[in-house]
């Protein structure tokens, strides 16, 4: 009788241990299968944030702009605890004071969308939404809406193409009055990397 009780208790302990192990395995499997999956917008935003730093390169416009600087400088900075990428463009050697012509663009996630708001020298703020390539090396932004006046035209389209860690291009389309497009292409090389993100 004692032997029977002993065997029964061994069997119960073994069954309990097996059941516990199986539940623990299911729980671990459930945790790994419910790990958050990044959306295309999140992947693209993460890729664009790798551009943080200072860039310089030649720009061309169609039609040509006679007083365009020979070398353009683009500063990209991750800010607000990683929630925004600030893009600032100016001619090389231009001081970033309040009177300088240097548009500022903010890139950020809004739900499942990657958006761009361009604070233009024309005094308006076009907003654009991203389309991405499968590898996230090309992010194209299409016009969504505009805040502010449109008497001088507005930025309508932007494309960021990442060639490698130290080389990317930017293409911007500006709609002049009468919806006449002006295209700008800038081929940029990294000057330095951002050392710390702003919060």
Secondary structure as GFF3:
##gff-version 3
##sequence-region A 1 199
A	DSSP	alpha_helix	2	33	.	.	.	ID=ss1
A	DSSP	alpha_helix	40	49	.	.	.	ID=ss2
A	DSSP	beta_strand	53	62	.	.	.	ID=ss3
A	DSSP	beta_strand	71	79	.	.	.	ID=ss4
A	DSSP	three_ten_helix	80	82	.	.	.	ID=ss5
A	DSSP	beta_strand	84	91	.	.	.	ID=ss6
A	DSSP	beta_strand	104	110	.	.	.	ID=ss7
A	DSSP	beta_strand	113	119	.	.	.	ID=ss8
A	DSSP	beta_strand	125	132	.	.	.	ID=ss9
A	DSSP	beta_strand	138	147	.	.	.	ID=ss10
A	DSSP	beta_strand	154	164	.	.	.	ID=ss11
A	DSSP	beta_strand	167	176	.	.	.	ID=ss12
A	DSSP	beta_strand	180	193	.	.	.	ID=ss13
###
